[in-house]
Amino acid sequence: MFAPGHLGELTQLVPFEMVDAVLAETGGRERRLRDLPSRVVVYLLLAAGLFAELGYRQVWARPTSGLEEPGAVPSSSALAQARRRVGVAPLKALFELLAGPPAGAARWRGLLVCALDGTTMSVPDSEANLARYGHQSGSHGGSGYPLVRVLAVVACGTRALLAVTFGPFKTGEISYAPQVLGCLRAGMLLLGDRNFAVRHLVTAIAVTGADLLIRCKNSRASPRQARLPDGSFVSTMGGVTVRVIDAEIVVTLSGTSRHTGRYRLITTLTDHRRYPALDLVTLYHQRWEIETTYLELKSTTLGGRVLRSRTPQGVDQEIFALLTAYQALRLAMADAALARPDLPADRASFTIALHTARDQVIHAAGIIADSVIDLIGKIGRAVLADPLPARRVRASPRIVKRAISKHRAKGQVDRTNYRAAIAIDVLTDPDSTTAQSP
């Protein structure tokens, strides 16, 4: 009866002993031996994170299809009762065990670069979900699905999850942010957008020992205490000494049109010799790695679908299972990257890894490690055999890719991705520049 409880090759990263330990710790273990043991239910929930387009009975068919004796297929009500019995706590504990940067994660000048940002996930339009999470009001009259607000810290490059929190949509990202700062340590650099440039968060981040590089409003008043040779200046924010960098960025699209924007960044990296302003402005572009992470979760894995669960407890359980499966897949990709130090982490295809992991679940393959440990495995070999091309400098409009209505919106929108050339000027004042990088 334990045979259906596996995750294919990813079982080596989420082994039976780990699942049994979190079940015992959280009180999720069954009191008597059942046809659906709690361990099997946990793996079913994790597999559902890989097969987001399927109902739970169809998910059950995937890990059992490769077994010689798959056994009876449980009914939908039996699976629902088993999921309620296991609860949320074991999945939350499992994710927290896996969360963190993978071995060999790349550093920038000795710092692990990570990014903080939020997104939303749609859940079924039940009364319970609507009461718990709420939905977005606006031009469509609040007729959309209830939304869960998700906030995460992601390691740039590997896109592994370091910490995640989520809850009602009506609560803003600033209110959720303190819940994820516990993952920060000295030797880390946190990137964030203008939403997080608030005094109490800057103070809270500095207390962890991590450094920060956050964009703020260009009009924000910052007292100038000292001007530095690279064009930045020293100031204070929330009682923390910071450097302020003003820059102008010019993006030329395919050699024709030009777009100019102003950026003001604050950072606790005050050594202008070790961390020149120009290098920090360039590094800040990596903040978009977290947007790619959300794309992999919401588009590649979920396929833009609404989550399954019609109750808040089920939603919480499903999200933690989804995050755990994603993290296990990212760790498998990172293990493979250790064998190819010449291949940047962002050239590993998440889509290839996901489909290979699904195949291993269906074939019930690679569940138990051989006597010789294979860090790469079939998932890693598939990723290394077909890496993504080197990343090009491109620009595209920040627009809604999937409209709420199926009807064409008014007006014409240019959705073309253009090859781009980027020039950065570090400003000493609004009318002059001191450094330039093509």
ZAMARGU-4260 file (C-alpha; in steps of 0.2 Angstrom, whole numbers, plus 5000, padded with zeros to 4 digits):
<rodrens>
0) 5000/5000/5000 | 5015/5012/5001 | 5020/5008/4983 | 5011/5022/4975 | 5020/5035/4987
5) 5034/5041/4977 | 5039/5056/4966 | 5050/5047/4953 | 5068/5052/4953 | 5064/5067/4964
10) 5060/5055/4978 | 5079/5055/4981 | 5078/5073/4985 | 5062/5071/4995 | 5065/5053/5003
15) 5053/5043/5013 | 5063/5046/5029 | 5060/5065/5027 | 5042/5063/5023 | 5040/5051/5038
20) 5049/5063/5049 | 5038/5078/5045 | 5022/5068/5047 | 5028/5063/5064 | 5033/5080/5069
25) 5017/5088/5064 | 5005/5075/5070 | 5000/5070/5052 | 5004/5052/5054 | 4989/5040/5053
30) 4984/5031/5070 | 4981/5015/5061 | 4987/5007/5045 | 4975/5013/5031 | 4973/5009/5013
35) 4979/5027/5010 | 4994/5030/5022 | 4999/5048/5026 | 5015/5046/5017 | 5007/5041/5001
40) 4995/5056/5002 | 5010/5068/5004 | 5018/5061/4988 | 5001/5062/4979 | 5000/5080/4983
45) 5018/5083/4977 | 5014/5074/4961 | 4999/5085/4959 | 5011/5100/4959 | 5019/5092/4943
50) 5003/5087/4935 | 4993/5103/4938 | 4981/5100/4924 | 4974/5084/4931 | 4962/5080/4945
55) 4968/5070/4960 | 4961/5053/4953 | 4971/5056/4937 | 4986/5062/4947 | 4985/5045/4956
60) 4986/5036/4940 | 5003/5043/4936 | 5014/5036/4950 | 5004/5020/4949 | 5005/5017/4930
65) 5023/5010/4931 | 5020/4998/4946 | 5018/4980/4943 | 5003/4979/4955 | 4996/4997/4956
70) 4981/4991/4967 | 4964/4998/4968 | 4960/5016/4963 | 4953/5026/4978 | 4938/5036/4975
75) 4937/5055/4974 | 4929/5056/4992 | 4943/5044/4999 | 4956/5055/4992 | 4948/5071/4999
80) 4946/5063/5016 | 4964/5058/5016 | 4970/5076/5011 | 4960/5083/5025 | 4967/5071/5037
85) 4985/5075/5032 | 4982/5094/5033 | 4993/5108/5029 | 5007/5107/5042 | 5017/5092/5034
90) 5018/5101/5017 | 5023/5117/5025 | 5037/5108/5035 | 5043/5099/5020 | 5045/5115/5010
95) 5054/5123/5024 | 5066/5109/5024 | 5070/5110/5006 | 5070/5129/5005 | 5087/5138/5003
100) 5101/5140/4990 | 5107/5125/4982 | 5125/5119/4984 | 5137/5128/4972 | 5125/5143/4969
105) 5134/5157/4960 | 5140/5172/4970 | 5143/5190/4964 | 5159/5196/4972 | 5157/5184/4986
110) 5138/5189/4989 | 5123/5177/4985 | 5111/5188/4975 | 5093/5186/4979 | 5077/5195/4974
115) 5061/5199/4984 | 5044/5202/4975 | 5026/5196/4975 | 5013/5189/4964 | 4995/5182/4964
120) 4988/5165/4961 | 4969/5162/4957 | 4959/5150/4967 | 4941/5143/4964 | 4927/5155/4966
125) 4919/5146/4982 | 4912/5156/4996 | 4925/5150/5008 | 4939/5155/4997 | 4931/5172/4993
130) 4929/5175/5012 | 4947/5171/5016 | 4957/5178/5001 | 4946/5191/4993 | 4947/5196/4975
135) 4953/5211/4965 | 4940/5225/4962 | 4942/5237/4947 | 4936/5239/4929 | 4929/5222/4928
140) 4918/5224/4944 | 4926/5212/4955 | 4920/5197/4945 | 4937/5188/4944 | 4943/5173/4954
145) 4948/5175/4972 | 4967/5179/4973 | 4981/5173/4985 | 4995/5185/4987 | 5012/5176/4987
150) 5028/5184/4992 | 5045/5175/4990 | 5064/5177/4991 | 5072/5169/4976 | 5091/5166/4973
155) 5095/5174/4956 | 5103/5162/4944 | 5097/5146/4951 | 5080/5153/4954 | 5078/5142/4970
160) 5066/5147/4983 | 5073/5154/5000 | 5057/5158/5008 | 5039/5160/5004 | 5023/5167/5012
165) 5006/5169/5006 | 4988/5174/5012 | 4974/5186/5008 | 4975/5197/4993 | 4969/5212/5002
170) 4985/5212/5013 | 4999/5221/5004 | 5017/5215/5000 | 5025/5227/5013 | 5015/5218/5027
175) 5020/5201/5021 | 5039/5206/5019 | 5044/5204/5037 | 5039/5185/5037 | 5052/5181/5024
180) 5067/5191/5030 | 5072/5177/5042 | 5080/5168/5027 | 5093/5182/5025 | 5111/5181/5032
185) 5127/5190/5031 | 5135/5187/5013 | 5118/5189/5004 | 5112/5204/4994 | 5094/5207/4992
190) 5087/5216/4977 | 5069/5224/4977 | 5058/5236/4968 | 5052/5253/4973 | 5038/5245/4983
195) 5050/5239/4997 | 5060/5256/4999 | 5052/5259/5016 | 5062/5264/5031 | 5056/5249/5043
200) 5060/5236/5030 | 5077/5244/5026 | 5081/5243/5045 | 5074/5225/5046 | 5085/5219/5032
205) 5100/5227/5039 | 5097/5219/5056 | 5099/5201/5047 | 5117/5205/5042 | 5112/5205/5023
210) 5115/5219/5011 | 5102/5227/5000 | 5100/5235/4983 | 5083/5243/4981 | 5076/5255/4969
215) 5066/5270/4976 | 5056/5284/4969 | 5067/5297/4959 | 5059/5311/4969 | 5063/5303/4986
220) 5072/5316/4997 | 5089/5308/5003 | 5100/5319/5013 | 5118/5320/5005 | 5131/5317/5018
225) 5146/5314/5007 | 5149/5313/4988 | 5159/5298/4982 | 5170/5298/4967 | 5159/5286/4956
230) 5145/5299/4957 | 5135/5290/4971 | 5133/5299/4988 | 5131/5293/5006 | 5114/5295/5015
235) 5104/5287/5029 | 5087/5278/5028 | 5079/5271/5043 | 5094/5274/5054 | 5105/5264/5041
240) 5119/5271/5031 | 5116/5269/5013 | 5123/5274/4996 | 5112/5282/4984 | 5115/5280/4965
245) 5106/5290/4952 | 5107/5283/4934 | 5099/5286/4917 | 5097/5271/4907 | 5094/5272/4888
250) 5088/5257/4879 | 5089/5257/4860 | 5078/5244/4851 | 5085/5236/4835 | 5095/5252/4832
255) 5080/5263/4829 | 5069/5269/4843 | 5076/5274/4860 | 5068/5274/4877 | 5076/5283/4892
260) 5072/5280/4910 | 5079/5286/4927 | 5083/5275/4941 | 5087/5279/4959 | 5095/5265/4969
265) 5099/5263/4987 | 5112/5251/4994 | 5121/5246/5010 | 5136/5242/5000 | 5145/5258/5004
270) 5162/5253/4998 | 5163/5262/4981 | 5179/5255/4976 | 5174/5237/4978 | 5156/5240/4972
275) 5156/5254/4959 | 5140/5262/4956 | 5140/5257/4937 | 5142/5238/4942 | 5128/5239/4954
280) 5116/5247/4942 | 5120/5233/4930 | 5118/5220/4943 | 5101/5227/4948 | 5094/5220/4931
285) 5095/5203/4939 | 5080/5207/4950 | 5069/5201/4935 | 5075/5183/4939 | 5061/5182/4952
290) 5048/5187/4938 | 5055/5172/4928 | 5052/5161/4943 | 5034/5166/4944 | 5033/5163/4926
295) 5039/5145/4928 | 5027/5142/4942 | 5011/5150/4935 | 5013/5148/4917 | 5025/5133/4914
300) 5019/5122/4928 | 5001/5128/4931 | 4998/5133/4913 | 4989/5148/4919 | 4976/5137/4927
305) 4966/5141/4943 | 4971/5130/4958 | 4960/5115/4962 | 4955/5117/4980 | 4938/5125/4985
310) 4943/5127/5004 | 4956/5138/5011 | 4965/5123/5020 | 4965/5114/5003 | 4973/5130/4995
315) 4986/5132/5008 | 4990/5113/5006 | 4991/5114/4987 | 5002/5129/4987 | 5015/5122/4999
320) 5015/5105/4988 | 5017/5115/4972 | 5032/5125/4980 | 5040/5109/4987 | 5039/5101/4970
325) 5046/5116/4961 | 5060/5117/4974 | 5065/5099/4972 | 5065/5101/4953 | 5077/5117/4955
330) 5088/5107/4967 | 5090/5093/4954 | 5094/5106/4941 | 5107/5114/4952 | 5115/5097/4955
335) 5117/5094/4937 | 5124/5111/4934 | 5139/5107/4946 | 5145/5095/4933 | 5146/5109/4920
340) 5154/5125/4928 | 5155/5132/4911 | 5136/5133/4909 | 5127/5147/4918 | 5112/5142/4928
345) 5100/5152/4918 | 5103/5141/4903 | 5096/5126/4911 | 5078/5123/4904 | 5065/5122/4917
350) 5052/5115/4904 | 5064/5101/4900 | 5067/5097/4918 | 5048/5097/4922 | 5043/5085/4908
355) 5058/5073/4912 | 5052/5073/4930 | 5035/5069/4925 | 5041/5055/4914 | 5050/5048/4929
360) 5035/5048/4940 | 5025/5039/4926 | 5038/5026/4924 | 5041/5025/4943 | 5059/5026/4939
365) 5074/5032/4949 | 5065/5031/4966 | 5079/5022/4976 | 5097/5028/4974 | 5109/5015/4968
370) 5125/5011/4978 | 5134/5023/4967 | 5126/5040/4970 | 5121/5049/4954 | 5120/5068/4957
375) 5114/5071/4939 | 5101/5058/4936 | 5090/5058/4920 | 5083/5075/4924 | 5100/5083/4925
380) 5106/5074/4909 | 5091/5079/4900 | 5094/5097/4905 | 5113/5097/4901 | 5109/5088/4884
385) 5099/5103/4878 | 5103/5119/4886 | 5095/5135/4882 | 5104/5147/4870 | 5115/5161/4878
390) 5103/5175/4884 | 5101/5190/4872 | 5098/5207/4877 | 5080/5210/4873 | 5066/5222/4877
395) 5047/5220/4876 | 5033/5230/4883 | 5026/5226/4900 | 5008/5222/4896 | 4995/5209/4900
400) 4999/5194/4890 | 4983/5185/4894 | 4968/5197/4894 | 4953/5194/4906 | 4942/5195/4891
405) 4944/5185/4875 | 4939/5200/4865 | 4952/5211/4858 | 4956/5226/4869 | 4954/5243/4861
410) 4969/5250/4852 | 4984/5242/4845 | 4998/5235/4856 | 5015/5231/4850 | 5020/5214/4857
415) 5036/5212/4848 | 5052/5207/4857 | 5066/5218/4851 | 5084/5216/4851 | 5091/5230/4863
420) 5107/5239/4867 | 5108/5247/4884 | 5118/5262/4890 | 5120/5267/4908 | 5125/5284/4914
425) 5128/5287/4933 | 5122/5304/4937 | 5130/5317/4949 | 5115/5329/4946 | 5100/5329/4935
430) 5110/5338/4921 | 5127/5329/4921 | 5135/5312/4920 | 5151/5305/4927 | 5152/5287/4921
435) 5145/5279/4905 | 5144/5260/4900 | 5138/5255/4883
</rodrens>
